[in-house]
Amino acid sequence: MSEKVNCYDKILANYEKLSSLHKKIADYIVSNIHEAVFFSVTKLAKSSGISEATIVRFAKKIGYEGFMDFKQDLVTYFKEFMKIDGRIRQSIDVISKARSSYEELTRKEIQFLESSIRSIDDEVYYEAIRAICGAETTYIFGNDLNVSLANDLCYRLSRFKLRATSTSISGHSVFEKLLLINSKDIAIIFDFYKPSIDFRRLMDILEEKQVPVILITDTRVPPMLKSARIVLYAERGPNDLFNSQVVPVAVSNALVVGVAYELGDKAVEALKELSEMHKNYSFNQLEEFSL
């Protein structure tokens, strides 16, 4: 007996065939599932700015008899979703209500890490590692604060003598990087919450150039996932609080360690060569002082 397809998978399966209005409904529901699951069709229409009739047609378009049929499946999916990573959202007190101790805040970070463990399948993780090791050049992109994540990953991969470069998604400098990228390369993108115009532009160019993408994100919004070959989920907590960078850093670190294991002796030799360069060419303050 085949397993029943949940509403989220139905949205993904039908997303490219949807009209622009239906895509807007899909994006809204996935981005606001914690609220939308409790909405009537009237409330959903008011919140999303789309008519009730269009929402009903959307439900039928993705395979349901009507809105109530879709809503029932959405509730079922939400319950399962909450068992995995959504329930940690409920356990977090809003910062303005009470001051948290260091222990409480750290335990919440551990919850996010545990959620990440459940969300990232080992085969997907290994596929990402093989893609990085097999690429001619690894292009790493981030926006705003996430540029630091891109720069750190680039620095650490370069120490294994892998060709890697990092840049911001925003601004004109990204075009210079994209001039050189090709299908033999790999793109790693750190991007979270909702897809920005810069993110959409980048994904369009990468798709046109047939460049495989590893996306590190905390969102399940279809437009952010549709063109990514590999998606590594990095839970950062509710979007209305200060988002944690602990899990994105952990995912990045896991990639570096995995690449080191995959490269084996090549990684060791590269680090030895780097160590020798430091030894032979670094400025030795003690020696200079003794002269």
Secondary structure, DSSP 8 states (H G I E B T S, - for coil): ------HHHHHHHHGGGS-HHHHHHHHHHHHTHHHHTT--HHHHHHHHT--HHHHHHHHHHTT-SSHHHHHHHHHHHHHHHIIIIIHHHHT---TTT----HHHHHHHHHHHHHHHHHHS-HHHHHHHHHHHHH-S-EEEEE-GGGHHHHHHHHHHHHTTT--EEEEESSSTHHHHHHHH--TTSEEEEE--SS--HHHHHHHHHHHHTT--EEEEES---HHHHTT-SEEEE-----TTS----HHHHHHHHHHHHHHHHHHTHHHHHHHHHHHHHHHHHS--HHHHHH-
